[in-house]
Amino acid sequence: MTLIQNLTIDQNWLIPLLIWTMVWKGIALWKCGRNNQLKWFIAILLLNTAGLLPIAYIVWFQKEIKSK
């Protein structure tokens, strides 16, 4: 049996949570890479926080882009 077949009605929250996490993690990793913030990139890549760490990075910790 596969993972999807093993999900019961009570566990159907798992797939939306995984999608939510992947979207926020992808956005945050993109911004970390563009801003050369290696420590944040590694932390977001390795820690699974259901999107909380990536959201915190995006809102409070990313570098400001300087206009030319």
PyMOL Python script that loads the backbone (N, CA, C, O; Angstrom):
from pymol import cmd

cmd.read_pdbstr("""\
ATOM      1  N   MET A   1       0.838  -1.187   0.000  1.00  0.00           N
ATOM      2  CA  MET A   1       0.000   0.000   0.000  1.00  0.00           C
ATOM      3  C   MET A   1       0.878   1.244   0.000  1.00  0.00           C
ATOM      4  O   MET A   1       1.931   1.277   0.637  1.00  0.00           O
ATOM      5  N   THR A   2       0.440   2.241  -0.707  1.00  0.00           N
ATOM      6  CA  THR A   2       1.199   3.482  -0.772  1.00  0.00           C
ATOM      7  C   THR A   2       0.766   4.424   0.334  1.00  0.00           C
ATOM      8  O   THR A   2      -0.215   4.171   1.034  1.00  0.00           O
ATOM      9  N   LEU A   3       1.505   5.514   0.486  1.00  0.00           N
ATOM     10  CA  LEU A   3       1.194   6.510   1.511  1.00  0.00           C
ATOM     11  C   LEU A   3      -0.202   7.084   1.307  1.00  0.00           C
ATOM     12  O   LEU A   3      -0.955   7.242   2.268  1.00  0.00           O
ATOM     13  N   ILE A   4      -0.546   7.391   0.081  1.00  0.00           N
ATOM     14  CA  ILE A   4      -1.859   7.980  -0.201  1.00  0.00           C
ATOM     15  C   ILE A   4      -2.978   6.996   0.157  1.00  0.00           C
ATOM     16  O   ILE A   4      -4.015   7.412   0.674  1.00  0.00           O
ATOM     17  N   GLN A   5      -2.788   5.724  -0.104  1.00  0.00           N
ATOM     18  CA  GLN A   5      -3.790   4.731   0.222  1.00  0.00           C
ATOM     19  C   GLN A   5      -3.934   4.554   1.730  1.00  0.00           C
ATOM     20  O   GLN A   5      -5.009   4.187   2.205  1.00  0.00           O
ATOM     21  N   ASN A   6      -2.876   4.806   2.487  1.00  0.00           N
ATOM     22  CA  ASN A   6      -2.910   4.648   3.935  1.00  0.00           C
ATOM     23  C   ASN A   6      -3.574   5.825   4.645  1.00  0.00           C
ATOM     24  O   ASN A   6      -3.919   5.717   5.822  1.00  0.00           O
ATOM     25  N   LEU A   7      -3.757   6.942   3.949  1.00  0.00           N
ATOM     26  CA  LEU A   7      -4.382   8.095   4.588  1.00  0.00           C
ATOM     27  C   LEU A   7      -5.854   7.812   4.865  1.00  0.00           C
ATOM     28  O   LEU A   7      -6.583   7.333   3.997  1.00  0.00           O
ATOM     29  N   THR A   8      -6.266   8.108   6.061  1.00  0.00           N
ATOM     30  CA  THR A   8      -7.679   7.988   6.394  1.00  0.00           C
ATOM     31  C   THR A   8      -8.288   9.374   6.392  1.00  0.00           C
ATOM     32  O   THR A   8      -7.580  10.361   6.190  1.00  0.00           O
ATOM     33  N   ILE A   9      -9.575   9.464   6.610  1.00  0.00           N
ATOM     34  CA  ILE A   9     -10.254  10.757   6.639  1.00  0.00           C
ATOM     35  C   ILE A   9      -9.657  11.650   7.713  1.00  0.00           C
ATOM     36  O   ILE A   9      -9.565  12.861   7.515  1.00  0.00           O
ATOM     37  N   ASP A  10      -9.251  11.092   8.836  1.00  0.00           N
ATOM     38  CA  ASP A  10      -8.676  11.876   9.923  1.00  0.00           C
ATOM     39  C   ASP A  10      -7.295  12.439   9.576  1.00  0.00           C
ATOM     40  O   ASP A  10      -6.838  13.380  10.225  1.00  0.00           O
ATOM     41  N   GLN A  11      -6.633  11.886   8.573  1.00  0.00           N
ATOM     42  CA  GLN A  11      -5.286  12.317   8.222  1.00  0.00           C
ATOM     43  C   GLN A  11      -5.250  13.152   6.951  1.00  0.00           C
ATOM     44  O   GLN A  11      -4.164  13.420   6.437  1.00  0.00           O
ATOM     45  N   ASN A  12      -6.371  13.564   6.438  1.00  0.00           N
ATOM     46  CA  ASN A  12      -6.397  14.313   5.191  1.00  0.00           C
ATOM     47  C   ASN A  12      -5.847  15.731   5.322  1.00  0.00           C
ATOM     48  O   ASN A  12      -5.729  16.424   4.311  1.00  0.00           O
ATOM     49  N   TRP A  13      -5.518  16.175   6.489  1.00  0.00           N
ATOM     50  CA  TRP A  13      -4.906  17.484   6.688  1.00  0.00           C
ATOM     51  C   TRP A  13      -3.442  17.474   6.275  1.00  0.00           C
ATOM     52  O   TRP A  13      -2.843  18.535   6.097  1.00  0.00           O
ATOM     53  N   LEU A  14      -2.858  16.288   6.119  1.00  0.00           N
ATOM     54  CA  LEU A  14      -1.431  16.165   5.845  1.00  0.00           C
ATOM     55  C   LEU A  14      -1.043  16.716   4.469  1.00  0.00           C
ATOM     56  O   LEU A  14      -0.045  17.427   4.354  1.00  0.00           O
ATOM     57  N   ILE A  15      -1.793  16.408   3.457  1.00  0.00           N
ATOM     58  CA  ILE A  15      -1.450  16.856   2.100  1.00  0.00           C
ATOM     59  C   ILE A  15      -1.525  18.379   1.980  1.00  0.00           C
ATOM     60  O   ILE A  15      -0.587  18.971   1.446  1.00  0.00           O
ATOM     61  N   PRO A  16      -2.591  19.051   2.447  1.00  0.00           N
ATOM     62  CA  PRO A  16      -2.579  20.521   2.389  1.00  0.00           C
ATOM     63  C   PRO A  16      -1.436  21.129   3.201  1.00  0.00           C
ATOM     64  O   PRO A  16      -0.876  22.150   2.799  1.00  0.00           O
ATOM     65  N   LEU A  17      -1.081  20.525   4.328  1.00  0.00           N
ATOM     66  CA  LEU A  17       0.031  21.022   5.131  1.00  0.00           C
ATOM     67  C   LEU A  17       1.346  20.897   4.367  1.00  0.00           C
ATOM     68  O   LEU A  17       2.170  21.811   4.402  1.00  0.00           O
ATOM     69  N   LEU A  18       1.548  19.791   3.688  1.00  0.00           N
ATOM     70  CA  LEU A  18       2.766  19.609   2.900  1.00  0.00           C
ATOM     71  C   LEU A  18       2.839  20.618   1.763  1.00  0.00           C
ATOM     72  O   LEU A  18       3.906  21.172   1.496  1.00  0.00           O
ATOM     73  N   ILE A  19       1.731  20.859   1.098  1.00  0.00           N
ATOM     74  CA  ILE A  19       1.704  21.846   0.012  1.00  0.00           C
ATOM     75  C   ILE A  19       1.995  23.241   0.556  1.00  0.00           C
ATOM     76  O   ILE A  19       2.802  23.976  -0.013  1.00  0.00           O
ATOM     77  N   TRP A  20       1.328  23.610   1.673  1.00  0.00           N
ATOM     78  CA  TRP A  20       1.550  24.899   2.334  1.00  0.00           C
ATOM     79  C   TRP A  20       3.029  25.079   2.663  1.00  0.00           C
ATOM     80  O   TRP A  20       3.603  26.133   2.386  1.00  0.00           O
ATOM     81  N   THR A  21       3.646  24.058   3.251  1.00  0.00           N
ATOM     82  CA  THR A  21       5.050  24.118   3.649  1.00  0.00           C
ATOM     83  C   THR A  21       5.959  24.266   2.439  1.00  0.00           C
ATOM     84  O   THR A  21       6.882  25.081   2.455  1.00  0.00           O
ATOM     85  N   MET A  22       5.711  23.495   1.398  1.00  0.00           N
ATOM     86  CA  MET A  22       6.562  23.539   0.215  1.00  0.00           C
ATOM     87  C   MET A  22       6.498  24.896  -0.482  1.00  0.00           C
ATOM     88  O   MET A  22       7.515  25.382  -0.975  1.00  0.00           O
ATOM     89  N   VAL A  23       5.332  25.505  -0.527  1.00  0.00           N
ATOM     90  CA  VAL A  23       5.200  26.816  -1.167  1.00  0.00           C
ATOM     91  C   VAL A  23       6.006  27.866  -0.409  1.00  0.00           C
ATOM     92  O   VAL A  23       6.811  28.581  -1.007  1.00  0.00           O
ATOM     93  N   TRP A  24       5.796  27.962   0.897  1.00  0.00           N
ATOM     94  CA  TRP A  24       6.512  28.964   1.694  1.00  0.00           C
ATOM     95  C   TRP A  24       8.012  28.696   1.707  1.00  0.00           C
ATOM     96  O   TRP A  24       8.810  29.630   1.628  1.00  0.00           O
ATOM     97  N   LYS A  25       8.403  27.421   1.806  1.00  0.00           N
ATOM     98  CA  LYS A  25       9.822  27.080   1.819  1.00  0.00           C
ATOM     99  C   LYS A  25      10.458  27.447   0.483  1.00  0.00           C
ATOM    100  O   LYS A  25      11.576  27.961   0.451  1.00  0.00           O
ATOM    101  N   GLY A  26       9.768  27.192  -0.600  1.00  0.00           N
ATOM    102  CA  GLY A  26      10.295  27.540  -1.920  1.00  0.00           C
ATOM    103  C   GLY A  26      10.510  29.035  -2.084  1.00  0.00           C
ATOM    104  O   GLY A  26      11.547  29.462  -2.593  1.00  0.00           O
ATOM    105  N   ILE A  27       9.535  29.834  -1.656  1.00  0.00           N
ATOM    106  CA  ILE A  27       9.658  31.291  -1.748  1.00  0.00           C
ATOM    107  C   ILE A  27      10.821  31.779  -0.892  1.00  0.00           C
ATOM    108  O   ILE A  27      11.635  32.584  -1.346  1.00  0.00           O
ATOM    109  N   ALA A  28      10.901  31.296   0.336  1.00  0.00           N
ATOM    110  CA  ALA A  28      11.956  31.744   1.249  1.00  0.00           C
ATOM    111  C   ALA A  28      13.336  31.311   0.755  1.00  0.00           C
ATOM    112  O   ALA A  28      14.287  32.088   0.844  1.00  0.00           O
ATOM    113  N   LEU A  29      13.466  30.096   0.239  1.00  0.00           N
ATOM    114  CA  LEU A  29      14.757  29.648  -0.276  1.00  0.00           C
ATOM    115  C   LEU A  29      15.183  30.485  -1.475  1.00  0.00           C
ATOM    116  O   LEU A  29      16.362  30.813  -1.613  1.00  0.00           O
ATOM    117  N   TRP A  30      14.245  30.829  -2.332  1.00  0.00           N
ATOM    118  CA  TRP A  30      14.542  31.678  -3.479  1.00  0.00           C
ATOM    119  C   TRP A  30      15.087  33.040  -3.004  1.00  0.00           C
ATOM    120  O   TRP A  30      16.092  33.529  -3.519  1.00  0.00           O
ATOM    121  N   LYS A  31      14.411  33.635  -2.022  1.00  0.00           N
ATOM    122  CA  LYS A  31      14.834  34.946  -1.516  1.00  0.00           C
ATOM    123  C   LYS A  31      16.184  34.856  -0.810  1.00  0.00           C
ATOM    124  O   LYS A  31      17.011  35.756  -0.954  1.00  0.00           O
ATOM    125  N   CYS A  32      16.421  33.793  -0.054  1.00  0.00           N
ATOM    126  CA  CYS A  32      17.723  33.602   0.611  1.00  0.00           C
ATOM    127  C   CYS A  32      18.839  33.489  -0.416  1.00  0.00           C
ATOM    128  O   CYS A  32      19.900  34.096  -0.266  1.00  0.00           O
ATOM    129  N   GLY A  33      18.594  32.719  -1.444  1.00  0.00           N
ATOM    130  CA  GLY A  33      19.603  32.549  -2.486  1.00  0.00           C
ATOM    131  C   GLY A  33      19.898  33.850  -3.208  1.00  0.00           C
ATOM    132  O   GLY A  33      21.059  34.164  -3.472  1.00  0.00           O
ATOM    133  N   ARG A  34      18.876  34.600  -3.525  1.00  0.00           N
ATOM    134  CA  ARG A  34      19.057  35.884  -4.219  1.00  0.00           C
ATOM    135  C   ARG A  34      19.772  36.908  -3.342  1.00  0.00           C
ATOM    136  O   ARG A  34      20.486  37.771  -3.854  1.00  0.00           O
ATOM    137  N   ASN A  35      19.584  36.817  -2.019  1.00  0.00           N
ATOM    138  CA  ASN A  35      20.194  37.774  -1.096  1.00  0.00           C
ATOM    139  C   ASN A  35      21.513  37.282  -0.500  1.00  0.00           C
ATOM    140  O   ASN A  35      22.073  37.936   0.380  1.00  0.00           O
ATOM    141  N   ASN A  36      22.018  36.130  -0.972  1.00  0.00           N
ATOM    142  CA  ASN A  36      23.281  35.557  -0.471  1.00  0.00           C
ATOM    143  C   ASN A  36      23.283  35.396   1.044  1.00  0.00           C
ATOM    144  O   ASN A  36      24.263  35.747   1.701  1.00  0.00           O
ATOM    145  N   GLN A  37      22.206  34.873   1.601  1.00  0.00           N
ATOM    146  CA  GLN A  37      22.111  34.613   3.036  1.00  0.00           C
ATOM    147  C   GLN A  37      22.177  33.100   3.265  1.00  0.00           C
ATOM    148  O   GLN A  37      21.159  32.432   3.445  1.00  0.00           O
ATOM    149  N   LEU A  38      23.411  32.584   3.252  1.00  0.00           N
ATOM    150  CA  LEU A  38      23.640  31.147   3.314  1.00  0.00           C
ATOM    151  C   LEU A  38      23.121  30.516   4.604  1.00  0.00           C
ATOM    152  O   LEU A  38      22.544  29.429   4.567  1.00  0.00           O
ATOM    153  N   LYS A  39      23.317  31.185   5.749  1.00  0.00           N
ATOM    154  CA  LYS A  39      22.866  30.613   7.029  1.00  0.00           C
ATOM    155  C   LYS A  39      21.354  30.437   7.043  1.00  0.00           C
ATOM    156  O   LYS A  39      20.854  29.405   7.489  1.00  0.00           O
ATOM    157  N   TRP A  40      20.623  31.436   6.559  1.00  0.00           N
ATOM    158  CA  TRP A  40      19.165  31.311   6.492  1.00  0.00           C
ATOM    159  C   TRP A  40      18.763  30.224   5.508  1.00  0.00           C
ATOM    160  O   TRP A  40      17.829  29.465   5.770  1.00  0.00           O
ATOM    161  N   PHE A  41      19.458  30.140   4.377  1.00  0.00           N
ATOM    162  CA  PHE A  41      19.155  29.124   3.374  1.00  0.00           C
ATOM    163  C   PHE A  41      19.263  27.723   3.974  1.00  0.00           C
ATOM    164  O   PHE A  41      18.372  26.894   3.788  1.00  0.00           O
ATOM    165  N   ILE A  42      20.347  27.464   4.686  1.00  0.00           N
ATOM    166  CA  ILE A  42      20.570  26.150   5.295  1.00  0.00           C
ATOM    167  C   ILE A  42      19.522  25.870   6.369  1.00  0.00           C
ATOM    168  O   ILE A  42      18.985  24.764   6.437  1.00  0.00           O
ATOM    169  N   ALA A  43      19.228  26.863   7.206  1.00  0.00           N
ATOM    170  CA  ALA A  43      18.242  26.660   8.275  1.00  0.00           C
ATOM    171  C   ALA A  43      16.866  26.342   7.700  1.00  0.00           C
ATOM    172  O   ALA A  43      16.193  25.424   8.168  1.00  0.00           O
ATOM    173  N   ILE A  44      16.451  27.092   6.695  1.00  0.00           N
ATOM    174  CA  ILE A  44      15.126  26.864   6.107  1.00  0.00           C
ATOM    175  C   ILE A  44      15.088  25.535   5.376  1.00  0.00           C
ATOM    176  O   ILE A  44      14.073  24.838   5.408  1.00  0.00           O
ATOM    177  N   LEU A  45      16.178  25.177   4.721  1.00  0.00           N
ATOM    178  CA  LEU A  45      16.236  23.919   3.986  1.00  0.00           C
ATOM    179  C   LEU A  45      16.147  22.715   4.919  1.00  0.00           C
ATOM    180  O   LEU A  45      15.475  21.734   4.599  1.00  0.00           O
ATOM    181  N   LEU A  46      16.818  22.780   6.069  1.00  0.00           N
ATOM    182  CA  LEU A  46      16.910  21.611   6.943  1.00  0.00           C
ATOM    183  C   LEU A  46      15.793  21.498   7.983  1.00  0.00           C
ATOM    184  O   LEU A  46      15.423  20.390   8.371  1.00  0.00           O
ATOM    185  N   LEU A  47      15.255  22.627   8.437  1.00  0.00           N
ATOM    186  CA  LEU A  47      14.246  22.594   9.491  1.00  0.00           C
ATOM    187  C   LEU A  47      12.835  22.577   8.897  1.00  0.00           C
ATOM    188  O   LEU A  47      12.498  23.395   8.041  1.00  0.00           O
ATOM    189  N   ASN A  48      12.038  21.654   9.356  1.00  0.00           N
ATOM    190  CA  ASN A  48      10.652  21.582   8.919  1.00  0.00           C
ATOM    191  C   ASN A  48       9.772  22.185  10.008  1.00  0.00           C
ATOM    192  O   ASN A  48       9.570  21.584  11.063  1.00  0.00           O
ATOM    193  N   THR A  49       9.255  23.375   9.737  1.00  0.00           N
ATOM    194  CA  THR A  49       8.473  24.098  10.737  1.00  0.00           C
ATOM    195  C   THR A  49       7.079  24.442  10.230  1.00  0.00           C
ATOM    196  O   THR A  49       6.474  25.407  10.697  1.00  0.00           O
ATOM    197  N   ALA A  50       6.568  23.678   9.295  1.00  0.00           N
ATOM    198  CA  ALA A  50       5.221  23.880   8.733  1.00  0.00           C
ATOM    199  C   ALA A  50       5.056  25.290   8.174  1.00  0.00           C
ATOM    200  O   ALA A  50       3.972  25.868   8.249  1.00  0.00           O
ATOM    201  N   GLY A  51       6.122  25.837   7.618  1.00  0.00           N
ATOM    202  CA  GLY A  51       6.048  27.147   6.989  1.00  0.00           C
ATOM    203  C   GLY A  51       6.309  28.317   7.908  1.00  0.00           C
ATOM    204  O   GLY A  51       6.371  29.453   7.437  1.00  0.00           O
ATOM    205  N   LEU A  52       6.466  28.087   9.207  1.00  0.00           N
ATOM    206  CA  LEU A  52       6.643  29.195  10.141  1.00  0.00           C
ATOM    207  C   LEU A  52       7.996  29.886   9.988  1.00  0.00           C
ATOM    208  O   LEU A  52       8.049  31.115   9.965  1.00  0.00           O
ATOM    209  N   LEU A  53       9.076  29.140   9.885  1.00  0.00           N
ATOM    210  CA  LEU A  53      10.396  29.739   9.719  1.00  0.00           C
ATOM    211  C   LEU A  53      10.508  30.494   8.392  1.00  0.00           C
ATOM    212  O   LEU A  53      11.016  31.616   8.374  1.00  0.00           O
ATOM    213  N   PRO A  54      10.046  29.908   7.275  1.00  0.00           N
ATOM    214  CA  PRO A  54      10.102  30.673   6.024  1.00  0.00           C
ATOM    215  C   PRO A  54       9.276  31.961   6.071  1.00  0.00           C
ATOM    216  O   PRO A  54       9.707  32.986   5.543  1.00  0.00           O
ATOM    217  N   ILE A  55       8.112  31.922   6.685  1.00  0.00           N
ATOM    218  CA  ILE A  55       7.281  33.124   6.789  1.00  0.00           C
ATOM    219  C   ILE A  55       7.985  34.168   7.651  1.00  0.00           C
ATOM    220  O   ILE A  55       7.989  35.350   7.306  1.00  0.00           O
ATOM    221  N   ALA A  56       8.583  33.747   8.772  1.00  0.00           N
ATOM    222  CA  ALA A  56       9.313  34.681   9.635  1.00  0.00           C
ATOM    223  C   ALA A  56      10.476  35.307   8.882  1.00  0.00           C
ATOM    224  O   ALA A  56      10.722  36.506   9.005  1.00  0.00           O
ATOM    225  N   TYR A  57      11.189  34.507   8.105  1.00  0.00           N
ATOM    226  CA  TYR A  57      12.300  35.049   7.319  1.00  0.00           C
ATOM    227  C   TYR A  57      11.798  36.095   6.330  1.00  0.00           C
ATOM    228  O   TYR A  57      12.354  37.189   6.243  1.00  0.00           O
ATOM    229  N   ILE A  58      10.754  35.761   5.590  1.00  0.00           N
ATOM    230  CA  ILE A  58      10.238  36.670   4.561  1.00  0.00           C
ATOM    231  C   ILE A  58       9.743  37.974   5.180  1.00  0.00           C
ATOM    232  O   ILE A  58       9.984  39.047   4.627  1.00  0.00           O
ATOM    233  N   VAL A  59       9.067  37.898   6.298  1.00  0.00           N
ATOM    234  CA  VAL A  59       8.472  39.092   6.903  1.00  0.00           C
ATOM    235  C   VAL A  59       9.510  39.937   7.630  1.00  0.00           C
ATOM    236  O   VAL A  59       9.477  41.161   7.510  1.00  0.00           O
ATOM    237  N   TRP A  60      10.432  39.331   8.382  1.00  0.00           N
ATOM    238  CA  TRP A  60      11.288  40.109   9.275  1.00  0.00           C
ATOM    239  C   TRP A  60      12.781  40.105   8.965  1.00  0.00           C
ATOM    240  O   TRP A  60      13.467  41.063   9.322  1.00  0.00           O
ATOM    241  N   PHE A  61      13.313  39.074   8.318  1.00  0.00           N
ATOM    242  CA  PHE A  61      14.758  38.918   8.278  1.00  0.00           C
ATOM    243  C   PHE A  61      15.412  39.024   6.909  1.00  0.00           C
ATOM    244  O   PHE A  61      16.641  39.040   6.834  1.00  0.00           O
ATOM    245  N   GLN A  62      14.657  39.098   5.832  1.00  0.00           N
ATOM    246  CA  GLN A  62      15.321  39.181   4.536  1.00  0.00           C
ATOM    247  C   GLN A  62      15.935  40.561   4.347  1.00  0.00           C
ATOM    248  O   GLN A  62      15.447  41.553   4.888  1.00  0.00           O
ATOM    249  N   LYS A  63      16.995  40.605   3.585  1.00  0.00           N
ATOM    250  CA  LYS A  63      17.681  41.865   3.324  1.00  0.00           C
ATOM    251  C   LYS A  63      16.799  42.753   2.469  1.00  0.00           C
ATOM    252  O   LYS A  63      16.062  42.277   1.606  1.00  0.00           O
ATOM    253  N   GLU A  64      16.885  44.039   2.720  1.00  0.00           N
ATOM    254  CA  GLU A  64      16.180  45.000   1.894  1.00  0.00           C
ATOM    255  C   GLU A  64      16.905  45.143   0.554  1.00  0.00           C
ATOM    256  O   GLU A  64      18.133  45.221   0.517  1.00  0.00           O
ATOM    257  N   ILE A  65      16.161  45.175  -0.523  1.00  0.00           N
ATOM    258  CA  ILE A  65      16.743  45.358  -1.848  1.00  0.00           C
ATOM    259  C   ILE A  65      16.962  46.856  -2.063  1.00  0.00           C
ATOM    260  O   ILE A  65      16.032  47.655  -1.957  1.00  0.00           O
ATOM    261  N   LYS A  66      18.198  47.217  -2.365  1.00  0.00           N
ATOM    262  CA  LYS A  66      18.537  48.620  -2.566  1.00  0.00           C
ATOM    263  C   LYS A  66      18.264  49.016  -4.006  1.00  0.00           C
ATOM    264  O   LYS A  66      18.685  48.333  -4.940  1.00  0.00           O
ATOM    265  N   SER A  67      17.562  50.115  -4.175  1.00  0.00           N
ATOM    266  CA  SER A  67      17.294  50.636  -5.521  1.00  0.00           C
ATOM    267  C   SER A  67      18.506  51.392  -6.024  1.00  0.00           C
ATOM    268  O   SER A  67      19.221  52.032  -5.253  1.00  0.00           O
ATOM    269  N   LYS A  68      18.728  51.311  -7.323  1.00  0.00           N
ATOM    270  CA  LYS A  68      19.878  52.022  -7.903  1.00  0.00           C
ATOM    271  C   LYS A  68      19.455  53.399  -8.349  1.00  0.00           C
ATOM    272  O   LYS A  68      20.274  54.160  -8.865  1.00  0.00           O
TER     273      LYS A  68
END
""", "prot")
cmd.dss("prot")
cmd.show_as("cartoon", "prot")
cmd.util.cbc("prot")
cmd.orient("prot")
